[in-house]
Amino acid sequence: MRFDLDAADALDEERWTRNLLRCHRSQDDRNRRARGMGFADRILNVDRDNAVRLGLPDPFAEVLEARRIS
């Protein structure tokens, strides 16, 4: 995936994100069975890695790939 846009998140956003992702109960259950971690943990781990990879001071970064819509 190409990194076109990133949105850094502060630690106080972690709680909000974690609670939102827990609403996806079936996805959370599936991740726990298949990966041994919940959906929120999986997404937030990726966001932590993104912040490190991009050298951002924030602990989390959501990275998006922009697509041209014509």
Secondary structure, DSSP 8 states (H G I E B T S, - for coil): ----EEEEE-HHHHHHHHHHHHT-HHHHHHHHHHHSS-HHHHHHHHHHHHHHHHT-SSSEEEEE------
